[in-house]
Amino acid sequence: MEKKKWSELWLSYDKVTELGGSQTLTIEGFDAENRIIKSAAKELERGFNGFAKISFVRESSVAKEGYEIAGADSKITVKASDENGILYGVFALLRNLAMGVSIESVNEKSSPSNPLRMMNHWDNMDGSIERGYSGESFFFENDDIIINDRTVDYARLMASIGINAIAINNVNVKGAATYLITDRFFDKVKKLQDIFADYGIKLYLTINFASPIEIGGFDTCDPLDETVISWWKDKAKEVFEKLPGIGGFLVKADSEGRPGPFTYGRTQADGANMLADAVEPFGGIIIWRCFVYNCTQDWRDHKTDRARAGYDYFKEFDGAYRDNVILQIKNGPMDFQIREPVSPLLGGLTKTNQILEVQIAQEYTGHQIDLCYLIPMFKEVLDFHTYCKEGADTVADIISGKTMGNKNAGFAAVINTGNDYNWTGNDLAAANLYGFGRLAFDMSLSSEEIAREWVSLTYHMDKKSEDTLVDMLLNSREIYEKYTSPLGIGWMVTPNTHYGPSVDGYEYSRWGTYHRADHHAIGVDRSDKGTGYAQQYYKKNADMFNDPDTCPEELLLFFHRIPYTYKLKSGQTLIQYIYDSHFEGAKQAKELMEKWESLKGAVPEDVFERVMERFKLQVENANEWRDQINSYFFRKSDIPDEKGRKIY
């Protein structure tokens, strides 16, 4: 059989037991010709050469999209209340078998933690990917849509980790992508939508808020203009008739030069509700990104604070949004830094549908060159107590719908895929792709459980090697943080590319991304004596963040301006912590590479070589961060390293 031009990732099924006996599949309560049931049956055929006696059984007591699988005496039963549940149950069965569980021992019950489990692609129709570190798009090329066997394998990969919604195009909609909601592309979008539908996935399109101008010929896209409202109603009717079953639209407005309601003196609710009304007759959803902020901040202004913007713009209108609007909120108030506090909008909004947005594309966390397993970060966000409602106040409670009892809620990620052979550039970055899906489906899973699953399914290692790689993944985020930005300050990256150090790269920009270091201190005062950002949280968190003595040290410089001589709880001065952490992080990056070297022979040779090249680049990057950061702060503070190490 000819080798595919792309990796199977965790769906190689190399170690799935070949089940002998008759190939019998019994289907009870489901239509055998249903597209999703057919996909589930086809996946079983891929998984092993023969079936045991397998039954798909409709069981109304199983939660929506949930499943129950049980094996005994070469018989396996998959129970679910709907077709998606059957499909997820089949993938769970194959996952168990691939990890060495015998048929007789298979016994698993699960239902999704989140109603919506979504991937956001930042693919452009020219084939490029904004913040793409894995090659070009496999959806688009030369302003056209690509559909091939890889499209099907992509849908399989997403369904295998429980993803049920995908937005295929960049939130910064430009050029040909504006026309995805026109006859120019309807036929091909429909084919793509059908492939997704075979695997229980709803397709979403990211739309240009200025479409009435761009493709309608209007001179305005004011959401309260009657002609604009009428145009969107007609457009929604056309889209949903041509693409029946489409999930809806994802929208980014009033940010980074994108037009939006603010352009016309309107509110974000005005814009979102206008579109929501247009798609409501067809069961459509509007996902409205809360990435909205003042793009013209003056670095001399110490009171204006980009971190405040999301809360300031959206809190006032809590409860004003239609039921079919979901506000998509980034995990932090800034922009996917290695360390940020949880956005105060999460929990701050108590009457509005919310979906949490994270980034598995490593824009600020190593570009899929440096190893940075992000699931521990996501777990910290999900476990954060907002204090919005007693007994149901964590971010996980809010986005799952538990807090408000809503169904339009969930978890979304900016995806890290491209058309590279291994999908994710760095083979090890696939752990973030797999990990996000598994976590979105089951938020009770630990970072280690997910990492161990991924390693086992992908590489089938001996126990010692598996432990080594799992340990590398679990420690990688902390290592990356040590040699980059200290104590939550963020943003010391090279402008535009966002890889490698440039301490003052954004210090005088309009983006509000300042560390404000001088020869005395570093940090941004976001207490009640500064920008007041800390006060956007409920009182318990506001009080904690407001005081440098109680503020979590990993976020100290995000919330406070701290002298270099300030003593941390460890007894270290702030400046010595900066020196020590950067030396330690660079050392540990080298140790990661050495651990990978020890796995030679435990992973395929091509994988070993590709990842080794990435580790060499990571070590160089870590050393550069160490030397530039330490030199910068030595020159600023004139305080030497007490351990006498070389600082340039």
PyMOL commands that set and color helices and strands:
alter all, ss='L'
color gray80, all
select helices_A, chain A and resi 9-11+35-47+83-98+103-105+149-160+175-181+186-198+211-214+226-242+261-264+268-282+306-317+345-348+375-383+395-400+427-441+447-459+463-483+486-488+533-536+539-546+553-559+574-598+605-637
alter helices_A, ss='H'
color red, helices_A
select strands_A, chain A and resi 24-28+53-58+67-72+75-80+107-110+116-120+140-141+144-145+165-167+202-207+248-251+285-289+325-330+354-359+410-414+521-522+562-563
alter strands_A, ss='S'
color yellow, strands_A
deselect
rebuild
show_as cartoon
